[in-house]
């Protein structure tokens, strides 16, 4: 059986590889980002089974299948809350909740071996799960932030934010009053807390608000450059892999 692991946390990928070895299964390839996975799938024969983390370092793993047709069965590895897990229970694709459990891994693998889904079923399931994860029913998103400024606490509403960005391993928000504020957690964390109709992660470094975009300019290698109303500290480029999804988002 040909197996690959797509997981951005390398220690977690190696642990899963060892757990599979106990089941006499070998993961021949480990990939760690959307971009790396797309490049690999375009050049290699697709495996029988993929262990796929949902949130990768450069975006949601579903972006892989916007560029590459799915020809493999998938077992998702996810840290998503219960609202997302309900989707998997209705589909033939299986999931494993992190941290991974050896017994649950064996059950998932046995389920794949005994009841391998058809390729058409896989595509339908991925589309359904993607929609639920990105636009879940009754999902409550972050509406405001409290920022400590000296001896004061400032309240910043999300409609005041032009973008989130990372710099030197720290995360900041930039407001429409042209101010920057340091905040806790990573972009990956905030990506899941923000309303996807209002905010979009254009690359590894930036999440932008739809109302903050002043201009969109064609850029090299089929990418796009964004101009915001007040943020001008660095170029904001929509990565090539995200251009199609970005255009759908702004429509």
Secondary structure as the mmCIF struct_conf table of DSSP 4:
data_model
#
loop_
_struct_conf.conf_type_id
_struct_conf.id
_struct_conf.beg_label_comp_id
_struct_conf.beg_label_asym_id
_struct_conf.beg_label_seq_id
_struct_conf.end_label_comp_id
_struct_conf.end_label_asym_id
_struct_conf.end_label_seq_id
STRN STRN1 UNK A 3 UNK A 6
BEND BEND1 UNK A 8 UNK A 8
HELX_RH_AL_P HELX_RH_AL_P1 UNK A 10 UNK A 22
TURN_TY1_P TURN_TY1_P1 UNK A 23 UNK A 24
STRN STRN2 UNK A 27 UNK A 31
BEND BEND2 UNK A 33 UNK A 33
HELX_RH_AL_P HELX_RH_AL_P2 UNK A 34 UNK A 43
BEND BEND3 UNK A 44 UNK A 44
HELX_LH_PP_P HELX_LH_PP_P1 UNK A 45 UNK A 47
BEND BEND4 UNK A 48 UNK A 48
STRN STRN3 UNK A 49 UNK A 53
BEND BEND5 UNK A 54 UNK A 54
STRN STRN4 UNK A 55 UNK A 56
TURN_TY1_P TURN_TY1_P2 UNK A 57 UNK A 58
STRN STRN5 UNK A 59 UNK A 60
HELX_RH_3T_P HELX_RH_3T_P1 UNK A 61 UNK A 63
HELX_RH_AL_P HELX_RH_AL_P3 UNK A 64 UNK A 67
BEND BEND6 UNK A 68 UNK A 68
BEND BEND7 UNK A 72 UNK A 72
STRN STRN6 UNK A 73 UNK A 78
HELX_RH_AL_P HELX_RH_AL_P4 UNK A 82 UNK A 89
TURN_TY1_P TURN_TY1_P3 UNK A 90 UNK A 90
BEND BEND8 UNK A 91 UNK A 93
STRN STRN7 UNK A 94 UNK A 97
BEND BEND9 UNK A 98 UNK A 99
HELX_LH_PP_P HELX_LH_PP_P2 UNK A 100 UNK A 100
HELX_RH_AL_P HELX_RH_AL_P5 UNK A 102 UNK A 114
BEND BEND10 UNK A 115 UNK A 115
HELX_LH_PP_P HELX_LH_PP_P3 UNK A 116 UNK A 118
HELX_RH_AL_P HELX_RH_AL_P6 UNK A 119 UNK A 134
BEND BEND11 UNK A 135 UNK A 135
TURN_TY1_P TURN_TY1_P4 UNK A 137 UNK A 138
STRN STRN8 UNK A 144 UNK A 149
TURN_TY1_P TURN_TY1_P5 UNK A 150 UNK A 151
STRN STRN9 UNK A 152 UNK A 157
HELX_RH_3T_P HELX_RH_3T_P2 UNK A 158 UNK A 160
STRN STRN10 UNK A 161 UNK A 167
TURN_TY1_P TURN_TY1_P6 UNK A 168 UNK A 169
STRN STRN11 UNK A 170 UNK A 175
TURN_TY1_P TURN_TY1_P7 UNK A 176 UNK A 177
BEND BEND12 UNK A 178 UNK A 178
STRN STRN12 UNK A 180 UNK A 183
BEND BEND13 UNK A 184 UNK A 185
HELX_RH_AL_P HELX_RH_AL_P7 UNK A 187 UNK A 193
BEND BEND14 UNK A 194 UNK A 194
TURN_TY1_P TURN_TY1_P8 UNK A 196 UNK A 198
STRN STRN13 UNK A 199 UNK A 201
BEND BEND15 UNK A 203 UNK A 205
STRN STRN14 UNK A 206 UNK A 209
HELX_RH_3T_P HELX_RH_3T_P3 UNK A 210 UNK A 212
STRN STRN15 UNK A 213 UNK A 219
HELX_RH_3T_P HELX_RH_3T_P4 UNK A 220 UNK A 222
STRN STRN16 UNK A 223 UNK A 228
BEND BEND16 UNK A 229 UNK A 230
BEND BEND17 UNK A 233 UNK A 234
STRN STRN17 UNK A 236 UNK A 238
HELX_RH_3T_P HELX_RH_3T_P5 UNK A 240 UNK A 242
HELX_RH_AL_P HELX_RH_AL_P8 UNK A 243 UNK A 250
#
